[in-house]
Structure formats: C-alpha cells, structure tokens
Amino acid sequence: MVSRSYSNLLDLASGDAPIPSFGRERKRFPRVATVAGVLTDLDDENNDGSDAPSSVSLGRRMIIVGNQLPLRALRSPDSSGGWCFSWDEDSLLLQLKDGLGEGVEVIYVGSLKEEIEPSEQDDVAQTLLETFKCVPAFIPPDLFTKFYHGFCKQHLWPLFHYMLPLSPDLGGRFDRSLWQAYVSVNKIFADKVKEVISPEDDYVWVHDYHLMVLPTFLRKIFNRVKLGFFLHSPFPSSEIYRTLPVRDELLRALLNSDLIGFHTFDYARHFLSCCSRMLGLSYQSKRGYIGLEYFGRTVSIKILPVGIHIGQLQSVLNLPETESKVAELHDQFRGQAVLLGVDDMDIFKGISLKLLAMEQLLTQHPNKRGEVVLVQIANPARGRGREIQEVQSETKAAVRRINETFGSPGYTPVVLIDRPLQFYERIAYYAIAECCLVTAVRDGMNLIPYEYIICRQGSEKLDETLGRDPSAPRKSMLVLSEFIGCSPSLSGAIRVNPWNIDAVAEAMNSALVVPELEKQMRHEKHHRYVSTHDVAYWAHSFLQDLERACRDHVKRRCWGFGFGLGFRVIALDPNFRKISVEHIVSAYKRTNNRVILLDYDGTMTLPSSIRTPNMETVGVLNSLCTDPKNVVFLVSGRDRETLTEWFSSCEKLGIAAEHGYFMRTNHDAEWETCVSVPDFDWKRIAEPVMKLYTETTDGSAIETKESSLAWNYQYADPDFGSCQAKELLDHLESVLVNEPVTVKSGQHTVEVKPQGVRKGLVAERLLDTMKLKGKLPDFVLCVGDDQSDEDMFEVILSARSGSSLSPIAEVFACTVGRKPSKAKYYLEDTSEILRMLQGLASASEQLDARSAPQPSHQVIIDRE
C-alpha cells in the first residue's frame, strides 16, 4: 500500500490521480530541530497570531487511535474464503463520532481482533481504508501476546486498579521483555498514524493505557502534532504507581500530549501528584482549566466522564426481539423484585462480594426469601490467568451455596448467566430490574448504570408489553460502589463500600423499600444527567478543549531533545534563541563600555553545589575584570560573608549579596545597602512562625540572612511541603501586614525580605552610575537561571528604550536552559556559560595584546 506521511491515503486509494488534492493549502512546518547552534529562520512563516475558533471548524480531520478498530470481522461464507467486515456498533470509538460534527472527517487506526494472514494483509488494509476509513495495525501474534496479555494485563491493568505485584500470583515481577513488546507495538501504531496524518491540520486522539507511550513517538516525528490522550481506566495514587519500574517513561510520554483526559478528579489528582513527586512538576488552574507547564508547553488536564450512545440503546429497545424477551422475563419473574448485576468476570468487579451481600440479605431479612432475585450477568473475562479461574470457581460455588440454602420449588435466589448475551437480551434485563447493583472494588468508567437508567425510561412498546401507563413517572434504583468512575456523577445512587458486606446488604434492602415517589425522583435526576452527558457531548467537549490547547502551536518555536522515551519538545517564543559565542564575541570586540551581570548559583555553578568556586571560574572573572572597558558584577542571593570569602582573589569584581540588598563595587570598597531599612524587628514576628512550620514539616529548614528569612522545603514531601508553603505564605502575610516587607513564594522557598529588595535594583543603580559618569554602556550581558534573575532581564531590556544605554548598545539577556523567560537568549548549562565567558576573556586578552606598544627589534645582517 502506497503511503506518504503528509498525504491522505483515502485520496490515494481512489486511484483518481497520482497526486492527491486536499481541497485546502497545507502549510509546511519544520520537524524537530536536532542541530546545535543558533536557531535561524525555522519559523519565518508564522501565521498572523489570531486565536483559533472556540468550536471545531469544518474541514478538520480527526485520527482516532485505539487498541482495536471498531470493526467486526467474519470469514466469507462463500468459497472465496475472504473476510467480511462491518462496524461494531458497541464500540465507543465508533459512537464518539456523533459528537465530532459532520464537518470532521474521522480516520481510525487500530488492530483487529482476528488474526490476518500476512498474505492477506495488503488486501485487507486496502479494503478497510477504502470502505471504512480504517488503517489496521497488524501485530504478530507472539508480539501481541506479550503486549496485551503480558504488559497490559499482567502489569498495567492490575497496577492501575491498585494491586501491587507482591507475589507471582498478583501480577508477577516486572518483565523487561514485556515492556519492550509494549514499546514495539506502540511504535507500530505510530508508523500507521504517520501514514495518514497531515500534521499541520489533523487532530490525533489516542485512547487508553494500551498506547501510553504513543504520544512520544508521534511528538518525535511531528513536533507540532495536535495530540489528545484519554485514559479510560483509573489512575492509581502515587504510592501505588511509583512501584512501576518504567514510571518516569510513561509519565513523560503522556506529557507529550497536549490534552490528557480522565474520568474523575481523583484519577487526575493522582496523575498530577505523580508528576509532582517524580518529575518535580507543578500545576495550576487557569480560568477553570488545569495546566502543567512542561518545557514551555502547557499540557492541559481534562476531567469529564464518558457517556453512552442513547440513540443506539433506544433503537434496541424498540426491536421486536427485545419486546419478546421483556415479555418472557416479565412472566418468569412475576411477583418477584429483580436485583441486577452486570459485570465482567474479573477480580476487580466484586461479584463474590455482591453474592455475599445477597446471602446476608436473605439471612437477616427472611421475609425477602421468595420475593427477591439477584440476576448476575457475568460477561466473559478480557484477560486470562489463574486469578480468572479462581473468580469463576468462587462465583459458581457461592451461587450454588445460596441457592441450596435459600432456594425452594419455583424460587431460585440467584440466577447466574455466564454465557455471552446478545445486546437486546441485556437490555431486556435492564428493563425489568427494580435495582441495578455495581459493587466493583475498583473500576474506571462503568457504563452499566447509565444504560440501566435509559432502559428504565422505557419506550411505548415496552410500556404496552409490561402493561404500564405511558404517562406514569418512571422509577429506578442504583446501588453503586464508591470506587467506580461513574459514582460521583450519579448523586442519587446509594453509595457503598463493597468490602463492607453488611452495608451492601442493607443498601440492597433499602433500595427495595424506598418509597415510590423517592424512586421516581432519583430516576428523574439520573435520567436528566445521563441524557445530557452522552457520548456525543463527551467527544465534542474533548475536541473543543483539544483545539483550545493546540491553538498556539504555530506561534511557538519548537526544539526537540532527549533520547528514546526521554524525548520531549520545548516550545519557546520565536524570538528566543541559543546565543552564538561567535556573535557575542564579535559584539564584545567592537564595544568600549561594557556591563556584565552574573548570577552565581545555577549559572556559574550547579544549583545543588555548595563548594567554593573553582580556579577556572575565578580565573575567567579576573580576566574579565582586568579589562578596563568592563564593569563586572556578581549578583547572588548568598550572604556577603560567604561571597567575600569565596571571591577574595577577585579584587576588581563587583558583588551584590542577598539579592541586591548589599552591594560593593570592588574588593577594597565598603559594603553599602541599596534599600534603606530602619530596623529588622519584623524578624521577631516572622521567625517563630517559620519555626512552627519547620517543626511540623519534616525536611524543611530556615535560612537566616542579614536582610531576610527564607523557609526552604526542598527536601520535604512535595505535596505536604507545597501545602505547608501556601499556609505559611498566608500566615506570614497576615502577621506582617503592617511591616515594610514582602513575602514571596519561590522554588521550594517562602521568603520574607524588605520591600524594594530585588536583583533588578542592582542593574538600575549600575546603569544610572555609568550614565552620571558619562559612560553610556554599549554592551550589556546579563546571565541568570531562576525567577529572581528575571527582574534583571526586564531592567536591561527596558533600558534599551530609555537614556541609560548607548543608542547602538548590544544587549544580551541570557538564561540557563531552554525554558520560558524574559531573556531573549539561552545557553544549555553552566559549562556553556563558562565557555562563553572564556571566549570574552580571550577576546580581551587579544585586544590588550594588539594595543600594547611593540618592542623595537634590531636586525643584524652578518656578511662574510
């Protein structure tokens, strides 16, 4: 099958023309830059910067990627032995199409349930592409077994449902070969997406835990891909998730999406906590949206439970076979109240707990015997293994025991249906059940209660079959586990802890004895929610948020780095670029009044280092200071005693300590204060408050300086430390409201310092001093790495429009690392900063050598 990464294969498949016509101009963007040096003209053709529309535009294309295509496949009944394909109407991936709008073209990428022989794969792929707009990913059987039944079902599925692999029977030890198979299958899916995607226009929506590393492969190929991911399973707490050996790889892969969706806030909260604890990332709410800042990109978090396809349910409700089945069940259970359970046969659905609760109900309420029947529909298990067999045997044993104990002629307390049911048969059971029970111990978005609500609403034909007044109010009851995804949405349900057998039994009894009016009110409330939050609403809402999350893609400069699954893309302002040493040295050589402002921690040395500066650093600073055209200042948050000791050999170096509170122009000058502070009485108020939080927050400490106090929680628990920091910030602001200080929150710190103290003040005073001396700087270099340095960047950049600099001044504001900043330039790390400074120092030495007077040379010619 012919494929091109930027082409629509549907057009190619038609064979109408050798070159497909897309009906709209496709603008090309560069792929991820992988070369070092200055970024030049990568994004010269940016758009006009207008906002994207708030709703999905006509002509968009959505590529939906799931583990399985929404198709059914059967061998042809004729002698050809070919395949017959049809849509799987029960597939969520097919149903969500209703919410995308008629103007959105949908292409599906996924695998097939049936194994296709290699000799048939090309013909099948062509047929699916032309007929269904589906692109199949053919996975070798051995690889699929390791991928699906191995890593997905043996590792991810149990862990995401809160089961730790404590023994071989509970998931087993981590198998690296299964992980490699998982990555390989995700790579196959990425290659299939690559065949059909037009990355500048198309949206990609990836579904569920089977494809969690797919975002990394797609982001690596197309750095501006518009990518959403929705997790249909629970996401475990950080204490559970952190046991996974590949935890960081999965988190970073998901963060290569633009939008990540979860069913409930609990699942999203757990994911955000994992990002905070394991990757050091923080999140914030922006006008109602939760966003994670990740290397200049904002990854949006969406919380919205999926819905059901109501139209499909209603069409099945009106089928003749449904009507016939309802009549049959109505006669079978005449005079009995039916409690219904519909669950997959796996260890998390809590079927055995439900049966124990039924046994308890019949034991404690003998009057219910003969009147109440539990119909348990057990769908075939999706996984396989010994635990599935144990659940099956335990379930059958419990059913047999209950029926033998409480059964009588004509009465069977528990009816177990463990054969596959047609959809209309399940619908019929919904229609006659007085109450639906979902007692899973851990589940994602269980849609059984939603289906039950719609079926209990009924139809005209069912009303006639059941002999019910069509104008009569409908009624239904739900008993739901508090550990399933739909529980928060159905507030009228009786919520239970499925492990508490007594409580579940009482809930079952309560559901039967609730007054009719209350049953009607609960049903009306549930029906109103389910009917307005269907699968179309969910899909439309997700695509709207995905479009909003991607609207700034064309405005940003993207730069990819990292290897393997550690790959990520940095999105930066188009004017932000890596500084060229040759360029800055050239500007340095042709200027005469230079100002150089340098941060220390994180700029001249690693942030975590507490060692004194090495000889190389001191030598570079001395070389720069020796040049009479230079004014060099070290601007640090450290105290002046430490800086005096460390840089005692740099006699001409200017130093600003404690973020600019203290300042001296050289080694022999006296320290002066940049801000007048009458007293520090406020410390007697702030320090006891900080001590209180230090005592209650393990890993925190107080940093005491002459001008400030800082509470540092770098080594505390991330969540607790952040929570305590917010409380401390509020506490200090309230007790210091009348004091001349500012309370600010920084990177793992809460600091109290006198008003007006900031690094930018050093830059302002230095520029003003040089202006008074008649030496307008024509070269300014400012280098820093954290938020406190942003103030210096702002000062020197704004000075270009004032009178503090020469009209032809060269200004270089440089941050360490590629990240959002007010600076216009960056260098990767401290080693590159030192290399740049060495280049400037060498330039000074060369200029000095040229300007020095040349010694006279006498040439003697010896003639013989």
Backbone hydrogen bonds, N-H to C=O, Kabsch-Sander energy under -0.5 kcal/mol:
donor,donor_aa,acceptor,acceptor_aa,energy
4,R,195,E,-0.7
7,S,4,R,-1.8
9,L,7,S,-0.8
11,D,8,N,-1.1
12,L,8,N,-1.6
13,A,9,L,-2.7
14,S,10,L,-0.9
15,G,11,D,-0.7
15,G,12,L,-1.0
16,D,11,D,-0.5
22,F,20,P,-0.5
27,K,25,E,-0.7
33,A,558,C,-0.6
40,T,38,V,-0.6
44,D,41,D,-0.6
46,N,43,D,-0.9
59,G,103,G,-1.7
60,R,57,S,-1.3
62,M,105,E,-3.2
63,I,203,Y,-3.3
64,I,62,M,-0.7
64,I,107,I,-2.8
65,V,63,I,-0.6
65,V,205,W,-2.8
66,G,64,I,-0.5
66,G,109,V,-2.1
69,L,111,S,-3.1
71,L,69,L,-2.2
72,R,86,S,-3.3
74,L,84,C,-2.4
76,S,82,G,-3.6
81,G,78,D,-1.0
84,C,74,L,-3.8
86,S,72,R,-2.0
88,D,70,P,-2.4
89,E,87,W,-1.0
91,S,88,D,-2.1
95,Q,91,S,-2.0
96,L,92,L,-2.5
97,K,94,L,-1.0
98,D,95,Q,-1.6
99,G,96,L,-1.6
100,L,97,K,-1.5
101,G,97,K,-0.5
104,V,101,G,-1.3
105,E,60,R,-2.4
105,E,103,G,-0.6
107,I,62,M,-2.5
108,Y,133,K,-2.2
109,V,64,I,-2.6
110,G,135,V,-1.6
111,S,67,N,-1.9
116,I,114,E,-0.5
120,E,117,E,-1.9
121,Q,117,E,-0.9
121,Q,118,P,-0.6
122,D,118,P,-0.5
124,V,120,E,-2.5
125,A,121,Q,-2.8
126,Q,122,D,-2.2
127,T,123,D,-2.3
128,L,124,V,-2.8
129,L,125,A,-2.1
130,E,126,Q,-2.3
131,T,127,T,-2.7
132,F,128,L,-1.8
133,K,128,L,-0.7
133,K,129,L,-0.7
134,C,128,L,-1.9
135,V,108,Y,-3.3
137,A,110,G,-2.4
138,F,136,P,-0.7
139,I,137,A,-0.7
144,F,140,P,-2.8
145,T,141,P,-2.3
146,K,142,D,-1.8
147,F,143,L,-2.4
148,Y,144,F,-3.4
149,H,144,F,-0.6
150,G,145,T,-1.2
151,F,146,K,-2.8
152,C,147,F,-2.5
153,K,148,Y,-2.3
154,Q,150,G,-2.1
155,H,150,G,-0.6
155,H,151,F,-1.5
156,L,151,F,-2.4
157,W,152,C,-3.3
159,L,155,H,-1.8
160,F,156,L,-3.1
161,H,157,W,-0.8
161,H,158,P,-0.6
162,Y,159,L,-1.9
163,M,158,P,-2.6
164,L,162,Y,-0.6
166,L,164,L,-2.3
170,L,167,S,-1.7
172,G,167,S,-1.6
176,R,174,F,-0.6
178,L,175,D,-0.6
179,W,175,D,-1.5
180,Q,176,R,-2.2
181,A,177,S,-1.8
182,Y,178,L,-2.1
183,V,179,W,-2.4
184,S,180,Q,-2.3
185,V,181,A,-2.4
186,N,182,Y,-2.0
187,K,183,V,-2.0
188,I,184,S,-1.8
189,F,185,V,-2.2
190,A,186,N,-2.1
191,D,187,K,-2.1
192,K,188,I,-1.7
193,V,189,F,-2.4
194,K,190,A,-2.3
195,E,191,D,-1.1
196,V,192,K,-0.8
196,V,193,V,-1.0
197,I,193,V,-1.7
201,D,198,S,-1.9
202,D,198,S,-2.8
203,Y,61,R,-2.7
204,V,226,K,-3.0
205,W,63,I,-2.8
206,V,204,V,-0.5
206,V,228,G,-3.0
207,H,65,V,-2.2
208,D,230,F,-3.2
211,L,208,D,-1.8
212,M,209,Y,-0.9
214,L,211,L,-0.6
216,T,213,V,-0.7
217,F,213,V,-1.2
218,L,214,L,-2.3
219,R,215,P,-2.6
220,K,216,T,-2.0
221,I,217,F,-1.4
222,F,218,L,-3.1
223,N,221,I,-0.5
225,V,222,F,-1.8
226,K,202,D,-0.7
227,L,225,V,-1.0
228,G,204,V,-3.0
229,F,259,L,-2.8
230,F,206,V,-2.3
231,L,261,G,-2.4
232,H,230,F,-0.6
240,I,237,S,-0.9
241,Y,237,S,-2.9
242,R,238,S,-2.4
243,T,240,I,-1.5
244,L,241,Y,-2.2
247,R,244,L,-1.6
250,L,246,V,-1.8
251,L,247,R,-2.1
252,R,248,D,-2.8
253,A,249,E,-1.8
254,L,250,L,-2.3
255,L,251,L,-2.0
256,N,253,A,-1.3
257,S,254,L,-1.9
258,D,227,L,-3.2
259,L,227,L,-1.3
260,I,300,S,-2.5
261,G,229,F,-3.1
262,F,302,K,-2.5
268,A,264,T,-1.8
269,R,265,F,-3.3
270,H,266,D,-2.2
271,F,267,Y,-2.0
272,L,268,A,-2.8
273,S,269,R,-2.2
274,C,270,H,-2.1
275,C,271,F,-2.2
276,S,272,L,-2.0
277,R,273,S,-2.8
278,M,274,C,-2.6
279,L,274,C,-0.6
279,L,275,C,-1.2
280,G,276,S,-0.8
281,L,275,C,-2.1
284,Q,291,G,-2.0
286,K,289,Y,-4.3
287,R,285,S,-0.6
289,Y,286,K,-1.7
290,I,301,I,-0.8
291,G,284,Q,-2.7
292,L,299,V,-2.6
293,E,282,S,-0.9
294,Y,292,L,-0.7
294,Y,297,R,-3.5
297,R,294,Y,-1.6
299,V,292,L,-3.1
299,V,297,R,-0.7
300,S,258,D,-2.4
300,S,298,T,-0.7
301,I,290,I,-2.7
302,K,260,I,-2.8
304,L,262,F,-2.3
304,L,302,K,-0.5
310,I,308,I,-1.1
313,L,309,H,-1.6
314,Q,310,I,-2.7
315,S,311,G,-2.0
316,V,312,Q,-2.0
317,L,313,L,-2.3
318,N,314,Q,-1.1
319,L,316,V,-1.5
323,E,319,L,-2.0
324,S,320,P,-2.5
325,K,321,E,-2.3
326,V,322,T,-2.7
327,A,323,E,-2.0
328,E,324,S,-2.0
329,L,325,K,-2.6
330,H,326,V,-2.6
331,D,327,A,-1.8
332,Q,328,E,-2.1
333,F,329,L,-2.5
334,R,331,D,-1.1
336,Q,333,F,-2.2
337,A,371,E,-3.6
338,V,336,Q,-0.5
339,L,337,A,-0.6
339,L,373,V,-3.4
340,L,435,C,-2.7
341,G,375,V,-2.8
343,D,377,I,-2.5
345,M,379,N,-1.9
346,D,344,D,-1.9
349,K,346,D,-1.1
354,K,350,G,-1.9
355,L,351,I,-2.1
356,L,352,S,-2.2
357,A,353,L,-2.0
358,M,354,K,-2.1
359,E,355,L,-2.4
360,Q,356,L,-2.3
361,L,357,A,-2.5
362,L,358,M,-2.2
363,T,359,E,-1.5
364,Q,360,Q,-2.8
365,H,361,L,-2.0
368,K,365,H,-2.3
369,R,366,P,-1.6
371,E,368,K,-1.8
372,V,368,K,-1.8
373,V,337,A,-2.6
374,L,413,P,-3.1
375,V,339,L,-3.1
375,V,373,V,-0.7
376,Q,374,L,-0.7
376,Q,415,V,-2.7
377,I,341,G,-3.5
377,I,375,V,-0.7
378,A,376,Q,-0.7
378,A,417,I,-2.9
379,N,343,D,-2.8
379,N,377,I,-0.7
389,Q,385,G,-1.4
390,E,386,R,-2.1
391,V,387,E,-2.1
392,Q,388,I,-2.3
393,S,389,Q,-2.5
394,E,390,E,-2.6
395,T,391,V,-2.5
396,K,392,Q,-2.4
397,A,393,S,-2.1
398,A,394,E,-2.2
399,V,395,T,-2.5
400,R,396,K,-2.3
401,R,397,A,-2.3
402,I,398,A,-2.5
403,N,399,V,-2.4
404,E,400,R,-2.1
405,T,401,R,-2.0
406,F,402,I,-2.9
407,G,403,N,-1.6
408,S,411,Y,-2.0
411,Y,408,S,-2.9
415,V,374,L,-2.7
416,L,414,V,-0.6
417,I,376,Q,-2.9
417,I,415,V,-0.6
418,D,416,L,-0.6
426,R,422,Q,-1.8
427,I,423,F,-2.2
428,A,424,Y,-1.8
429,Y,425,E,-1.7
430,Y,426,R,-2.1
431,A,427,I,-2.1
432,I,428,A,-1.2
433,A,429,Y,-1.0
433,A,430,Y,-0.8
434,E,338,V,-2.0
435,C,338,V,-1.5
436,C,477,M,-2.1
437,L,340,L,-3.3
438,V,436,C,-0.5
438,V,479,V,-2.7
441,V,348,F,-1.9
442,R,348,F,-1.3
443,D,483,F,-1.8
445,M,232,H,-1.1
446,N,444,G,-1.4
447,L,445,M,-0.6
451,E,447,L,-2.3
452,Y,448,I,-2.4
453,I,449,P,-2.1
454,I,450,Y,-2.0
455,C,451,E,-2.3
456,R,452,Y,-2.2
457,Q,453,I,-1.0
458,G,454,I,-0.8
458,G,455,C,-0.6
463,D,459,S,-2.4
464,E,460,E,-1.9
465,T,461,K,-2.3
466,L,462,L,-2.8
467,G,463,D,-0.6
467,G,464,E,-0.6
468,R,463,D,-3.2
472,A,469,D,-1.7
476,S,519,K,-1.0
477,M,434,E,-0.6
479,V,436,C,-2.4
480,L,478,L,-0.5
480,L,494,I,-2.0
481,S,438,V,-2.2
482,E,496,V,-2.2
484,I,481,S,-1.0
485,G,444,G,-3.2
487,S,484,I,-1.2
489,S,486,C,-0.7
490,L,486,C,-1.2
490,L,487,S,-0.5
491,S,489,S,-1.0
493,A,490,L,-1.6
494,I,478,L,-2.9
495,R,493,A,-0.8
496,V,480,L,-2.5
500,N,497,N,-2.2
501,I,499,W,-1.3
504,V,500,N,-2.2
505,A,501,I,-2.4
506,E,502,D,-2.3
507,A,503,A,-2.1
508,M,504,V,-2.3
509,N,505,A,-2.0
510,S,506,E,-2.7
511,A,507,A,-2.3
512,L,508,M,-1.0
513,V,509,N,-1.5
514,V,510,S,-1.3
519,K,515,P,-2.0
520,Q,516,E,-2.1
521,M,517,L,-2.2
522,R,518,E,-2.6
523,H,519,K,-2.2
524,E,520,Q,-2.6
525,K,521,M,-2.1
526,H,522,R,-2.3
527,H,523,H,-3.1
528,R,524,E,-2.0
529,Y,525,K,-1.5
530,V,526,H,-2.9
531,S,527,H,-2.3
532,T,528,R,-0.9
532,T,529,Y,-0.5
533,H,529,Y,-1.4
535,V,308,I,-2.0
538,W,534,D,-2.0
539,A,535,V,-2.4
540,H,536,A,-2.6
541,S,537,Y,-2.4
542,F,538,W,-2.2
543,L,539,A,-2.4
544,Q,540,H,-2.2
545,D,541,S,-2.1
546,L,542,F,-2.3
547,E,543,L,-2.4
548,R,544,Q,-2.1
549,A,545,D,-2.4
550,C,546,L,-1.3
551,R,547,E,-0.6
551,R,548,R,-0.8
553,H,550,C,-1.8
555,K,552,D,-1.2
556,R,552,D,-0.6
556,R,553,H,-1.2
557,R,572,L,-3.8
559,W,570,I,-2.2
560,G,33,A,-0.7
561,F,568,R,-2.2
566,G,563,F,-2.2
567,F,564,G,-1.3
568,R,561,F,-2.2
570,I,559,W,-2.9
571,A,295,F,-1.7
571,A,569,V,-0.5
572,L,557,R,-3.3
572,L,570,I,-0.6
576,F,573,D,-2.2
577,R,575,N,-0.6
577,R,824,K,-2.1
579,I,826,Y,-1.9
581,V,579,I,-0.6
584,I,580,S,-2.4
585,V,581,V,-2.4
586,S,582,E,-2.0
587,A,583,H,-2.0
588,Y,584,I,-2.3
589,K,585,V,-2.2
590,R,586,S,-1.2
591,T,588,Y,-1.1
594,R,592,N,-0.6
594,R,629,K,-3.0
595,V,779,F,-2.8
596,I,631,V,-2.8
597,L,781,L,-3.2
598,L,633,F,-2.6
599,D,783,V,-2.1
602,G,605,T,-2.4
603,T,600,Y,-1.8
604,M,600,Y,-2.5
605,T,600,Y,-1.5
609,S,606,L,-1.5
618,V,614,N,-2.1
619,G,615,M,-2.6
620,V,616,E,-2.2
621,L,617,T,-2.2
622,N,618,V,-2.4
623,S,619,G,-2.2
624,L,620,V,-2.1
625,C,621,L,-2.6
626,T,622,N,-1.9
627,D,623,S,-0.8
627,D,624,L,-0.6
630,N,627,D,-2.0
631,V,594,R,-1.6
633,F,596,I,-3.0
634,L,654,G,-2.9
635,V,598,L,-3.0
635,V,633,F,-0.6
636,S,634,L,-0.6
636,S,656,A,-2.8
643,L,639,D,-1.8
644,T,640,R,-2.5
645,E,641,E,-2.1
646,W,642,T,-2.6
647,F,643,L,-2.2
648,S,645,E,-0.9
650,C,647,F,-1.3
651,E,649,S,-1.2
653,L,650,C,-1.1
654,G,632,V,-2.6
655,I,664,R,-2.2
656,A,634,L,-3.2
657,A,662,F,-1.6
658,E,638,R,-2.5
659,H,636,S,-2.3
660,G,636,S,-0.6
660,G,657,A,-0.8
661,Y,657,A,-0.9
661,Y,658,E,-1.1
662,F,657,A,-1.7
663,M,672,E,-2.2
664,R,655,I,-2.3
667,H,651,E,-3.0
669,A,666,N,-0.8
672,E,663,M,-2.4
674,C,661,Y,-2.2
677,V,675,V,-0.6
683,K,680,F,-1.7
684,R,681,D,-1.3
685,I,681,D,-0.5
685,I,682,W,-0.8
686,A,682,W,-2.6
687,E,683,K,-2.7
689,V,685,I,-0.8
690,M,686,A,-2.3
691,K,687,E,-2.5
692,L,688,P,-1.8
693,Y,689,V,-1.6
694,T,690,M,-2.1
695,E,691,K,-2.4
696,T,692,L,-1.1
697,T,693,Y,-0.5
697,T,694,T,-0.7
698,D,696,T,-0.5
700,S,697,T,-1.8
701,A,712,N,-2.2
703,E,710,A,-3.5
704,T,702,I,-0.6
705,K,703,E,-0.6
705,K,708,S,-2.5
709,L,752,V,-2.1
710,A,703,E,-2.3
711,W,750,V,-3.1
712,N,701,A,-3.1
712,N,710,A,-0.6
713,Y,748,H,-2.4
715,Y,699,G,-0.9
716,A,713,Y,-1.4
721,G,717,D,-3.7
722,S,718,P,-2.3
723,C,719,D,-2.2
724,Q,720,F,-2.9
725,A,721,G,-2.3
726,K,722,S,-1.9
727,E,723,C,-1.9
728,L,724,Q,-3.1
729,L,725,A,-2.6
730,D,726,K,-2.1
731,H,727,E,-2.6
732,L,728,L,-3.2
733,E,729,L,-2.3
734,S,730,D,-1.8
735,V,731,H,-2.0
736,L,732,L,-2.0
737,V,734,S,-0.6
739,E,736,L,-1.8
741,V,739,E,-2.1
742,T,753,K,-2.9
744,K,742,T,-0.6
744,K,751,E,-2.6
746,G,749,T,-2.8
748,H,746,G,-1.1
749,T,746,G,-0.8
750,V,711,W,-1.8
751,E,744,K,-3.0
752,V,709,L,-3.2
753,K,742,T,-2.0
755,Q,740,P,-1.9
757,V,754,P,-1.6
758,R,756,G,-0.6
761,L,758,R,-1.1
762,V,758,R,-0.6
762,V,759,K,-0.9
763,A,759,K,-1.3
764,E,760,G,-2.3
765,R,761,L,-2.5
766,L,762,V,-2.4
767,L,763,A,-2.3
768,D,764,E,-2.3
769,T,765,R,-2.4
770,M,766,L,-2.0
771,K,767,L,-1.9
772,L,768,D,-2.1
773,K,769,T,-1.4
774,G,771,K,-1.3
775,K,770,M,-2.7
776,L,774,G,-0.6
778,D,593,N,-2.1
779,F,593,N,-1.3
780,V,810,E,-2.7
781,L,595,V,-2.7
782,C,812,F,-2.7
783,V,597,L,-2.4
784,G,814,C,-1.8
789,D,786,D,-1.2
790,E,786,D,-0.6
790,E,787,Q,-1.0
791,D,787,Q,-0.5
792,M,789,D,-0.5
793,F,789,D,-1.9
794,E,790,E,-2.4
795,V,791,D,-1.8
796,I,792,M,-2.3
797,L,793,F,-2.2
798,S,794,E,-2.1
799,A,795,V,-1.6
800,R,797,L,-0.7
801,S,798,S,-1.2
802,G,799,A,-1.2
805,L,799,A,-0.6
806,S,777,P,-2.7
809,A,806,S,-2.1
810,E,778,D,-2.4
811,V,809,A,-0.6
812,F,780,V,-3.1
814,C,782,C,-3.1
814,C,812,F,-0.6
815,T,825,Y,-2.3
816,V,784,G,-1.3
817,G,815,T,-0.7
817,G,827,L,-3.9
819,K,817,G,-0.8
824,K,813,A,-0.9
825,Y,813,A,-2.0
826,Y,577,R,-1.3
827,L,815,T,-1.9
833,I,829,D,-1.7
834,L,830,T,-2.5
835,R,831,S,-2.0
836,M,832,E,-2.2
837,L,833,I,-2.5
838,Q,834,L,-2.4
839,G,835,R,-1.7
840,L,836,M,-1.8
841,A,837,L,-2.6
842,S,838,Q,-2.6
843,A,839,G,-1.7
844,S,840,L,-2.0
845,E,841,A,-2.1
846,Q,842,S,-2.2
847,L,843,A,-2.3
848,D,844,S,-2.5
849,A,845,E,-2.1
850,R,846,Q,-1.8
851,S,847,L,-2.1
852,A,848,D,-1.5
859,V,857,H,-0.6
860,I,858,Q,-0.6
861,I,859,V,-0.5
862,D,860,I,-0.7
863,R,861,I,-0.7
864,E,862,D,-0.6
